[in-house]
């Protein structure tokens, strides 16, 4: 601050330029995290500040006692451990961004959170992966109208590409390159590629026309007459194509609807089931860790190894030799 005053006394225009640069730096900082991450931070911080206001407490900077009480209150209201942990991270981020110490690292908060984890557990109920047999069962229920053609293409491209929901709905026609060997899709931005370096994914032709991702997408583009812009768009109840692209929530609803039509429990499936299903199915069929990561774009081996473990539970299983 003193340096800024000295600059202002000597050269007022320099201060204006410096403030402009600081504003630009703040703008770049706002782009350092994914949009969904920033949205989660804002939502969690809003929840904490509302709680503090309702109890007449200060939220920034907060004391360790206030945060510990907030954690306990969430437990008593039956919040899941994952939600509590995420909000704790958001509180820490808000404090450090504002220039305060990370109050969540104090012994009181750390021990309180440790005790909560031991009491309520941290295991999450995960959605089921939509493996190949599930996908085929879903495809068999789809009608031959425009909506059914779209859902077939969406399920198969999402599954074969191992795409995140956001990657799937953000596809544009300009990202597609149909070749003799199959389809090359360019992902311009994703959760793990915020700098937009881009990556290419190959989708080979399927052995069966009804379950071929490439032919299904070609049919959707032909029937919908989509020549540019968003690939996956909504279809209204009259069967008419709409202009806007689908939301990531729409993908989850489509997967659930198709699962229910196939006689599967829709509560067990989500939009992520396509991505996890691809990795699990590939592992079941002997694909290597590197092959799966190349297709899905996972940066961490930990998650992929989890899929491989689940996909290989019945391969070389000792119980198979029991003669039952």
C-alpha positions as YAML, in Angstrom:
chain: A
units: angstrom
residues:
- id: 1
  name: UNK
  ca: [0.00, 0.00, 0.00]
- id: 2
  name: UNK
  ca: [2.84, 2.42, 0.89]
- id: 3
  name: UNK
  ca: [4.50, 1.69, -2.45]
- id: 4
  name: UNK
  ca: [1.22, 2.45, -4.20]
- id: 5
  name: UNK
  ca: [0.94, 5.80, -2.40]
- id: 6
  name: UNK
  ca: [4.50, 6.70, -3.38]
- id: 7
  name: UNK
  ca: [3.77, 5.85, -7.00]
- id: 8
  name: UNK
  ca: [0.56, 7.87, -6.90]
- id: 9
  name: UNK
  ca: [2.42, 10.92, -5.60]
- id: 10
  name: UNK
  ca: [5.05, 10.65, -8.29]
- id: 11
  name: UNK
  ca: [2.92, 9.49, -11.22]
- id: 12
  name: UNK
  ca: [-0.89, 9.26, -10.89]
- id: 13
  name: UNK
  ca: [-1.20, 7.64, -14.33]
- id: 14
  name: UNK
  ca: [1.05, 4.81, -13.21]
- id: 15
  name: UNK
  ca: [-1.43, 3.97, -10.45]
- id: 16
  name: UNK
  ca: [-4.25, 3.76, -12.99]
- id: 17
  name: UNK
  ca: [-2.17, 1.41, -15.12]
- id: 18
  name: UNK
  ca: [-1.23, -0.70, -12.08]
- id: 19
  name: UNK
  ca: [-4.86, -1.03, -10.96]
- id: 20
  name: UNK
  ca: [-5.83, -2.08, -14.49]
- id: 21
  name: UNK
  ca: [-3.14, -4.77, -14.44]
- id: 22
  name: UNK
  ca: [-4.31, -5.98, -11.02]
- id: 23
  name: UNK
  ca: [-7.87, -6.22, -12.33]
- id: 24
  name: UNK
  ca: [-6.62, -8.23, -15.29]
- id: 25
  name: UNK
  ca: [-4.66, -10.51, -12.95]
- id: 26
  name: UNK
  ca: [-7.84, -11.13, -10.94]
- id: 27
  name: UNK
  ca: [-9.64, -11.99, -14.17]
- id: 28
  name: UNK
  ca: [-6.97, -14.54, -15.09]
- id: 29
  name: UNK
  ca: [-7.18, -16.00, -11.57]
- id: 30
  name: UNK
  ca: [-10.91, -16.50, -12.07]
- id: 31
  name: UNK
  ca: [-10.09, -18.66, -15.11]
- id: 32
  name: UNK
  ca: [-7.57, -20.82, -13.21]
- id: 33
  name: UNK
  ca: [-10.31, -23.25, -12.17]
- id: 34
  name: UNK
  ca: [-12.97, -25.07, -14.17]
- id: 35
  name: UNK
  ca: [-16.35, -23.34, -14.37]
- id: 36
  name: UNK
  ca: [-18.05, -26.13, -12.43]
- id: 37
  name: UNK
  ca: [-15.38, -25.92, -9.73]
- id: 38
  name: UNK
  ca: [-15.88, -22.18, -9.32]
- id: 39
  name: UNK
  ca: [-19.62, -22.68, -9.23]
- id: 40
  name: UNK
  ca: [-19.23, -25.27, -6.46]
- id: 41
  name: UNK
  ca: [-16.96, -22.92, -4.48]
- id: 42
  name: UNK
  ca: [-19.52, -20.12, -4.70]
- id: 43
  name: UNK
  ca: [-22.41, -22.38, -3.72]
- id: 44
  name: UNK
  ca: [-20.57, -23.86, -0.74]
- id: 45
  name: UNK
  ca: [-19.33, -20.48, 0.47]
- id: 46
  name: UNK
  ca: [-22.84, -19.05, 0.20]
- id: 47
  name: UNK
  ca: [-24.16, -21.91, 2.34]
- id: 48
  name: UNK
  ca: [-21.53, -21.23, 5.01]
- id: 49
  name: UNK
  ca: [-22.07, -17.44, 5.06]
- id: 50
  name: UNK
  ca: [-25.84, -17.90, 5.29]
- id: 51
  name: UNK
  ca: [-25.35, -20.27, 8.22]
- id: 52
  name: UNK
  ca: [-23.06, -17.77, 9.96]
- id: 53
  name: UNK
  ca: [-25.53, -14.91, 9.38]
- id: 54
  name: UNK
  ca: [-28.38, -16.97, 10.81]
- id: 55
  name: UNK
  ca: [-26.33, -17.60, 13.95]
- id: 56
  name: UNK
  ca: [-24.90, -14.10, 14.26]
- id: 57
  name: UNK
  ca: [-21.35, -15.27, 13.54]
- id: 58
  name: UNK
  ca: [-18.54, -13.88, 11.40]
- id: 59
  name: UNK
  ca: [-17.71, -15.89, 8.30]
- id: 60
  name: UNK
  ca: [-14.56, -14.12, 7.07]
- id: 61
  name: UNK
  ca: [-12.28, -14.59, 8.79]
- id: 62
  name: UNK
  ca: [-13.99, -17.36, 10.70]
- id: 63
  name: UNK
  ca: [-12.65, -18.89, 13.88]
- id: 64
  name: UNK
  ca: [-11.85, -22.57, 14.29]
- id: 65
  name: UNK
  ca: [-14.71, -22.85, 16.81]
- id: 66
  name: UNK
  ca: [-17.21, -21.50, 14.26]
- id: 67
  name: UNK
  ca: [-16.09, -23.92, 11.55]
- id: 68
  name: UNK
  ca: [-16.15, -26.88, 13.95]
- id: 69
  name: UNK
  ca: [-19.71, -25.98, 14.98]
- id: 70
  name: UNK
  ca: [-20.69, -25.71, 11.30]
- id: 71
  name: UNK
  ca: [-19.34, -29.19, 10.61]
- id: 72
  name: UNK
  ca: [-21.24, -30.68, 13.55]
- id: 73
  name: UNK
  ca: [-24.45, -28.95, 12.45]
- id: 74
  name: UNK
  ca: [-24.16, -30.49, 8.99]
- id: 75
  name: UNK
  ca: [-23.68, -33.93, 10.52]
- id: 76
  name: UNK
  ca: [-26.82, -33.51, 12.62]
- id: 77
  name: UNK
  ca: [-28.71, -32.53, 9.47]
- id: 78
  name: UNK
  ca: [-27.53, -35.77, 7.80]
- id: 79
  name: UNK
  ca: [-25.28, -34.25, 5.16]
- id: 80
  name: UNK
  ca: [-23.03, -36.75, 3.41]
- id: 81
  name: UNK
  ca: [-19.34, -36.84, 4.23]
- id: 82
  name: UNK
  ca: [-18.44, -35.90, 0.66]
- id: 83
  name: UNK
  ca: [-20.58, -32.76, 0.85]
- id: 84
  name: UNK
  ca: [-19.11, -31.74, 4.20]
- id: 85
  name: UNK
  ca: [-15.56, -32.25, 2.94]
- id: 86
  name: UNK
  ca: [-16.25, -30.23, -0.21]
- id: 87
  name: UNK
  ca: [-17.62, -27.33, 1.85]
- id: 88
  name: UNK
  ca: [-14.59, -27.46, 4.11]
- id: 89
  name: UNK
  ca: [-12.36, -27.13, 1.05]
- id: 90
  name: UNK
  ca: [-14.43, -24.18, -0.19]
- id: 91
  name: UNK
  ca: [-14.11, -22.42, 3.17]
- id: 92
  name: UNK
  ca: [-10.35, -22.89, 3.08]
- id: 93
  name: UNK
  ca: [-10.19, -21.56, -0.48]
- id: 94
  name: UNK
  ca: [-12.24, -18.47, 0.41]
- id: 95
  name: UNK
  ca: [-9.94, -17.67, 3.33]
- id: 96
  name: UNK
  ca: [-6.65, -18.10, 1.47]
- id: 97
  name: UNK
  ca: [-7.95, -16.18, -1.56]
- id: 98
  name: UNK
  ca: [-8.86, -13.29, 0.74]
- id: 99
  name: UNK
  ca: [-5.36, -13.34, 2.24]
- id: 100
  name: UNK
  ca: [-6.20, -15.07, 5.53]
- id: 101
  name: UNK
  ca: [-4.64, -18.23, 6.95]
- id: 102
  name: UNK
  ca: [-6.22, -21.57, 6.16]
- id: 103
  name: UNK
  ca: [-8.26, -21.91, 9.35]
- id: 104
  name: UNK
  ca: [-9.32, -25.44, 8.37]
- id: 105
  name: UNK
  ca: [-5.78, -26.65, 9.13]
- id: 106
  name: UNK
  ca: [-6.03, -25.79, 12.83]
- id: 107
  name: UNK
  ca: [-6.00, -28.75, 15.27]
- id: 108
  name: UNK
  ca: [-9.60, -28.16, 16.37]
- id: 109
  name: UNK
  ca: [-11.04, -28.29, 12.87]
- id: 110
  name: UNK
  ca: [-8.80, -31.18, 11.77]
- id: 111
  name: UNK
  ca: [-9.65, -33.33, 14.79]
- id: 112
  name: UNK
  ca: [-13.37, -32.53, 14.52]
- id: 113
  name: UNK
  ca: [-13.40, -33.53, 10.86]
- id: 114
  name: UNK
  ca: [-11.37, -36.67, 11.63]
- id: 115
  name: UNK
  ca: [-13.92, -37.70, 14.26]
- id: 116
  name: UNK
  ca: [-16.82, -37.03, 11.89]
- id: 117
  name: UNK
  ca: [-15.26, -39.22, 9.20]
- id: 118
  name: UNK
  ca: [-14.86, -42.07, 11.65]
- id: 119
  name: UNK
  ca: [-18.41, -41.68, 12.94]
- id: 120
  name: UNK
  ca: [-20.39, -41.40, 9.70]
- id: 121
  name: UNK
  ca: [-17.94, -43.01, 7.28]
- id: 122
  name: UNK
  ca: [-16.73, -41.64, 3.98]
- id: 123
  name: UNK
  ca: [-17.85, -44.35, 1.57]
- id: 124
  name: UNK
  ca: [-20.01, -42.99, -1.25]
- id: 125
  name: UNK
  ca: [-22.82, -44.84, -2.96]
- id: 126
  name: UNK
  ca: [-21.61, -44.87, -6.51]
- id: 127
  name: UNK
  ca: [-23.71, -45.23, -9.64]
- id: 128
  name: UNK
  ca: [-23.43, -48.43, -11.65]
- id: 129
  name: UNK
  ca: [-21.31, -48.47, -14.80]
- id: 130
  name: UNK
  ca: [-23.36, -49.06, -17.94]
- id: 131
  name: UNK
  ca: [-21.41, -52.00, -19.37]
- id: 132
  name: UNK
  ca: [-21.80, -53.28, -22.92]
- id: 133
  name: UNK
  ca: [-24.75, -55.56, -22.13]
- id: 134
  name: UNK
  ca: [-26.55, -52.66, -20.43]
- id: 135
  name: UNK
  ca: [-25.98, -50.38, -23.41]
- id: 136
  name: UNK
  ca: [-27.31, -52.99, -25.84]
- id: 137
  name: UNK
  ca: [-30.37, -53.53, -23.66]
- id: 138
  name: UNK
  ca: [-31.02, -49.77, -23.68]
- id: 139
  name: UNK
  ca: [-30.60, -49.59, -27.47]
- id: 140
  name: UNK
  ca: [-33.20, -52.31, -27.98]
- id: 141
  name: UNK
  ca: [-35.86, -50.11, -26.36]
- id: 142
  name: UNK
  ca: [-35.32, -47.04, -28.53]
- id: 143
  name: UNK
  ca: [-37.93, -46.02, -31.12]
- id: 144
  name: UNK
  ca: [-37.02, -45.28, -34.74]
- id: 145
  name: UNK
  ca: [-38.15, -41.64, -34.59]
- id: 146
  name: UNK
  ca: [-35.85, -38.61, -34.37]
- id: 147
  name: UNK
  ca: [-35.67, -38.77, -30.57]
- id: 148
  name: UNK
  ca: [-34.71, -42.44, -30.64]
- id: 149
  name: UNK
  ca: [-32.07, -41.82, -33.31]
- id: 150
  name: UNK
  ca: [-30.55, -39.05, -31.20]
- id: 151
  name: UNK
  ca: [-30.52, -41.12, -28.01]
- id: 152
  name: UNK
  ca: [-28.90, -44.05, -29.83]
- id: 153
  name: UNK
  ca: [-26.10, -41.82, -31.11]
- id: 154
  name: UNK
  ca: [-25.65, -40.14, -27.73]
- id: 155
  name: UNK
  ca: [-25.45, -43.41, -25.79]
- id: 156
  name: UNK
  ca: [-23.03, -45.02, -28.21]
- id: 157
  name: UNK
  ca: [-20.72, -42.03, -28.70]
- id: 158
  name: UNK
  ca: [-20.69, -41.31, -24.96]
- id: 159
  name: UNK
  ca: [-19.94, -44.96, -24.22]
- id: 160
  name: UNK
  ca: [-17.34, -45.66, -26.94]
- id: 161
  name: UNK
  ca: [-15.55, -42.38, -26.32]
- id: 162
  name: UNK
  ca: [-15.61, -42.66, -22.54]
- id: 163
  name: UNK
  ca: [-16.69, -39.02, -22.49]
- id: 164
  name: UNK
  ca: [-17.59, -36.86, -19.55]
- id: 165
  name: UNK
  ca: [-21.08, -35.38, -19.80]
- id: 166
  name: UNK
  ca: [-19.67, -31.91, -20.38]
- id: 167
  name: UNK
  ca: [-17.45, -33.17, -23.20]
- id: 168
  name: UNK
  ca: [-20.36, -34.95, -24.83]
- id: 169
  name: UNK
  ca: [-22.80, -32.03, -24.85]
- id: 170
  name: UNK
  ca: [-20.12, -29.55, -25.94]
- id: 171
  name: UNK
  ca: [-19.37, -31.43, -29.16]
- id: 172
  name: UNK
  ca: [-19.83, -29.40, -32.34]
- id: 173
  name: UNK
  ca: [-20.01, -30.69, -35.90]
- id: 174
  name: UNK
  ca: [-16.70, -28.91, -36.48]
- id: 175
  name: UNK
  ca: [-15.11, -31.31, -33.95]
- id: 176
  name: UNK
  ca: [-15.97, -34.37, -36.06]
- id: 177
  name: UNK
  ca: [-13.88, -35.99, -38.79]
- id: 178
  name: UNK
  ca: [-15.32, -39.11, -40.42]
- id: 179
  name: UNK
  ca: [-12.57, -41.26, -41.92]
- id: 180
  name: UNK
  ca: [-12.28, -44.68, -43.53]
- id: 181
  name: UNK
  ca: [-11.21, -46.22, -40.21]
- id: 182
  name: UNK
  ca: [-13.88, -44.53, -38.11]
- id: 183
  name: UNK
  ca: [-14.60, -41.20, -36.44]
- id: 184
  name: UNK
  ca: [-11.99, -38.81, -35.03]
- id: 185
  name: UNK
  ca: [-13.38, -36.45, -32.40]
- id: 186
  name: UNK
  ca: [-11.43, -33.42, -31.21]
- id: 187
  name: UNK
  ca: [-12.14, -32.40, -27.62]
- id: 188
  name: UNK
  ca: [-11.24, -28.71, -27.45]
- id: 189
  name: UNK
  ca: [-11.69, -28.31, -23.69]
- id: 190
  name: UNK
  ca: [-12.31, -30.65, -20.79]
- id: 191
  name: UNK
  ca: [-12.06, -30.88, -17.02]
- id: 192
  name: UNK
  ca: [-8.40, -31.90, -17.20]
- id: 193
  name: UNK
  ca: [-7.54, -29.61, -20.12]
- id: 194
  name: UNK
  ca: [-8.46, -26.11, -18.97]
- id: 195
  name: UNK
  ca: [-5.70, -24.63, -21.14]
- id: 196
  name: UNK
  ca: [-7.53, -25.98, -24.21]
- id: 197
  name: UNK
  ca: [-4.61, -27.87, -25.73]
- id: 198
  name: UNK
  ca: [-7.16, -30.31, -27.10]
- id: 199
  name: UNK
  ca: [-6.99, -34.05, -27.66]
- id: 200
  name: UNK
  ca: [-8.22, -36.43, -30.33]
- id: 201
  name: UNK
  ca: [-10.24, -39.59, -29.70]
- id: 202
  name: UNK
  ca: [-10.76, -42.34, -32.23]
- id: 203
  name: UNK
  ca: [-14.13, -44.09, -32.42]
- id: 204
  name: UNK
  ca: [-13.90, -47.22, -34.61]
- id: 205
  name: UNK
  ca: [-16.78, -48.67, -36.62]
- id: 206
  name: UNK
  ca: [-18.78, -51.31, -34.77]
- id: 207
  name: UNK
  ca: [-19.27, -54.85, -36.04]
- id: 208
  name: UNK
  ca: [-23.07, -54.46, -35.92]
- id: 209
  name: UNK
  ca: [-24.94, -51.60, -37.61]
- id: 210
  name: UNK
  ca: [-27.46, -51.26, -34.75]
- id: 211
  name: UNK
  ca: [-24.71, -50.72, -32.16]
- id: 212
  name: UNK
  ca: [-22.15, -48.92, -34.30]
- id: 213
  name: UNK
  ca: [-21.29, -45.52, -32.78]
- id: 214
  name: UNK
  ca: [-20.04, -44.05, -36.05]
- id: 215
  name: UNK
  ca: [-23.01, -45.05, -38.20]
- id: 216
  name: UNK
  ca: [-25.45, -44.05, -35.45]
- id: 217
  name: UNK
  ca: [-23.97, -40.55, -35.30]
- id: 218
  name: UNK
  ca: [-23.99, -40.24, -39.08]
- id: 219
  name: UNK
  ca: [-27.68, -41.19, -39.13]
- id: 220
  name: UNK
  ca: [-28.49, -38.61, -36.44]
- id: 221
  name: UNK
  ca: [-26.73, -35.83, -38.34]
- id: 222
  name: UNK
  ca: [-28.48, -36.82, -41.59]
- id: 223
  name: UNK
  ca: [-31.97, -37.12, -40.10]
- id: 224
  name: UNK
  ca: [-31.65, -33.93, -38.04]
- id: 225
  name: UNK
  ca: [-29.96, -32.06, -40.91]
- id: 226
  name: UNK
  ca: [-27.41, -30.62, -38.49]
- id: 227
  name: UNK
  ca: [-24.59, -29.17, -40.57]
- id: 228
  name: UNK
  ca: [-22.84, -26.95, -38.05]
- id: 229
  name: UNK
  ca: [-22.81, -26.11, -34.35]
- id: 230
  name: UNK
  ca: [-23.97, -28.33, -31.47]
- id: 231
  name: UNK
  ca: [-24.18, -32.03, -32.28]
- id: 232
  name: UNK
  ca: [-26.59, -33.12, -29.58]
- id: 233
  name: UNK
  ca: [-29.71, -30.96, -29.32]
- id: 234
  name: UNK
  ca: [-33.12, -31.32, -27.74]
- id: 235
  name: UNK
  ca: [-36.14, -32.70, -29.57]
- id: 236
  name: UNK
  ca: [-39.52, -31.37, -28.41]
- id: 237
  name: UNK
  ca: [-42.63, -33.47, -27.76]
- id: 238
  name: UNK
  ca: [-43.78, -32.87, -31.32]
- id: 239
  name: UNK
  ca: [-40.60, -34.44, -32.68]
- id: 240
  name: UNK
  ca: [-39.09, -31.15, -33.81]
- id: 241
  name: UNK
  ca: [-35.40, -30.36, -33.45]
- id: 242
  name: UNK
  ca: [-34.47, -27.42, -31.22]
- id: 243
  name: UNK
  ca: [-31.54, -25.05, -31.70]
- id: 244
  name: UNK
  ca: [-29.78, -25.18, -28.33]
- id: 245
  name: UNK
  ca: [-27.38, -27.90, -27.24]
- id: 246
  name: UNK
  ca: [-28.34, -30.42, -24.56]
- id: 247
  name: UNK
  ca: [-27.32, -29.75, -20.96]
- id: 248
  name: UNK
  ca: [-25.17, -32.19, -19.00]
- id: 249
  name: UNK
  ca: [-28.20, -32.88, -16.79]
- id: 250
  name: UNK
  ca: [-30.15, -33.95, -19.89]
- id: 251
  name: UNK
  ca: [-27.56, -36.68, -20.51]
- id: 252
  name: UNK
  ca: [-28.22, -38.11, -17.06]
- id: 253
  name: UNK
  ca: [-31.98, -38.04, -17.65]
- id: 254
  name: UNK
  ca: [-31.59, -39.81, -21.00]
- id: 255
  name: UNK
  ca: [-29.44, -42.56, -19.46]
- id: 256
  name: UNK
  ca: [-31.92, -43.03, -16.62]
- id: 257
  name: UNK
  ca: [-34.90, -43.11, -18.98]
- id: 258
  name: UNK
  ca: [-33.24, -45.66, -21.24]
- id: 259
  name: UNK
  ca: [-32.15, -47.78, -18.27]
- id: 260
  name: UNK
  ca: [-35.70, -47.86, -16.94]
- id: 261
  name: UNK
  ca: [-37.07, -48.84, -20.37]
- id: 262
  name: UNK
  ca: [-34.54, -51.70, -20.44]
- id: 263
  name: UNK
  ca: [-35.78, -53.01, -17.08]
- id: 264
  name: UNK
  ca: [-32.81, -51.65, -15.13]
- id: 265
  name: UNK
  ca: [-33.11, -49.62, -11.95]
- id: 266
  name: UNK
  ca: [-32.73, -45.98, -13.09]
- id: 267
  name: UNK
  ca: [-31.58, -44.93, -9.61]
- id: 268
  name: UNK
  ca: [-28.40, -46.93, -10.17]
- id: 269
  name: UNK
  ca: [-27.40, -45.04, -13.31]
- id: 270
  name: UNK
  ca: [-26.30, -41.53, -14.18]
- id: 271
  name: UNK
  ca: [-24.66, -39.64, -17.02]
- id: 272
  name: UNK
  ca: [-21.27, -40.80, -15.69]
- id: 273
  name: UNK
  ca: [-22.37, -44.42, -16.18]
- id: 274
  name: UNK
  ca: [-21.42, -44.19, -19.87]
- id: 275
  name: UNK
  ca: [-17.86, -43.17, -19.06]
- id: 276
  name: UNK
  ca: [-17.38, -45.62, -16.18]
- id: 277
  name: UNK
  ca: [-19.09, -48.32, -18.23]
- id: 278
  name: UNK
  ca: [-16.64, -47.91, -21.08]
- id: 279
  name: UNK
  ca: [-13.64, -48.22, -18.75]
- id: 280
  name: UNK
  ca: [-15.13, -51.19, -16.89]
- id: 281
  name: UNK
  ca: [-16.16, -53.01, -20.08]
- id: 282
  name: UNK
  ca: [-12.75, -52.44, -21.64]
- id: 283
  name: UNK
  ca: [-11.06, -53.80, -18.52]
- id: 284
  name: UNK
  ca: [-13.34, -56.85, -18.56]
- id: 285
  name: UNK
  ca: [-12.17, -57.54, -22.10]
- id: 286
  name: UNK
  ca: [-8.49, -57.24, -21.29]
- id: 287
  name: UNK
  ca: [-7.71, -53.65, -22.28]
- id: 288
  name: UNK
  ca: [-4.63, -52.26, -20.58]
- id: 289
  name: UNK
  ca: [-4.54, -49.36, -18.17]
- id: 290
  name: UNK
  ca: [-2.76, -47.24, -20.78]
- id: 291
  name: UNK
  ca: [-5.32, -48.03, -23.47]
- id: 292
  name: UNK
  ca: [-8.22, -47.06, -21.22]
- id: 293
  name: UNK
  ca: [-6.56, -43.82, -20.12]
- id: 294
  name: UNK
  ca: [-5.82, -42.89, -23.73]
- id: 295
  name: UNK
  ca: [-9.50, -43.18, -24.59]
- id: 296
  name: UNK
  ca: [-11.03, -41.59, -21.49]
- id: 297
  name: UNK
  ca: [-8.40, -38.90, -20.96]
- id: 298
  name: UNK
  ca: [-7.94, -39.77, -17.29]
- id: 299
  name: UNK
  ca: [-4.87, -38.13, -15.80]
- id: 300
  name: UNK
  ca: [-4.86, -40.25, -12.65]
- id: 301
  name: UNK
  ca: [-4.14, -43.97, -12.69]
- id: 302
  name: UNK
  ca: [-6.01, -44.42, -9.40]
- id: 303
  name: UNK
  ca: [-9.51, -44.12, -10.87]
- id: 304
  name: UNK
  ca: [-8.70, -46.22, -13.92]
- id: 305
  name: UNK
  ca: [-7.25, -48.96, -11.72]
- id: 306
  name: UNK
  ca: [-10.49, -48.97, -9.78]
- id: 307
  name: UNK
  ca: [-12.39, -49.71, -13.00]
- id: 308
  name: UNK
  ca: [-9.88, -52.41, -13.89]
- id: 309
  name: UNK
  ca: [-10.32, -54.02, -10.47]
- id: 310
  name: UNK
  ca: [-14.10, -54.00, -10.83]
- id: 311
  name: UNK
  ca: [-13.96, -55.26, -14.40]
- id: 312
  name: UNK
  ca: [-11.65, -58.14, -13.52]
- id: 313
  name: UNK
  ca: [-13.38, -59.36, -10.36]
- id: 314
  name: UNK
  ca: [-14.50, -62.55, -12.11]
- id: 315
  name: UNK
  ca: [-11.37, -63.07, -14.22]
- id: 316
  name: UNK
  ca: [-9.12, -65.75, -12.73]
- id: 317
  name: UNK
  ca: [-11.35, -65.71, -9.67]
- id: 318
  name: UNK
  ca: [-10.33, -68.34, -7.11]
- id: 319
  name: UNK
  ca: [-13.99, -69.12, -6.40]
- id: 320
  name: UNK
  ca: [-14.37, -70.35, -9.98]
- id: 321
  name: UNK
  ca: [-12.27, -73.38, -9.07]
- id: 322
  name: UNK
  ca: [-14.49, -74.47, -6.20]
- id: 323
  name: UNK
  ca: [-16.66, -76.70, -8.36]
- id: 324
  name: UNK
  ca: [-19.92, -75.15, -7.15]
...
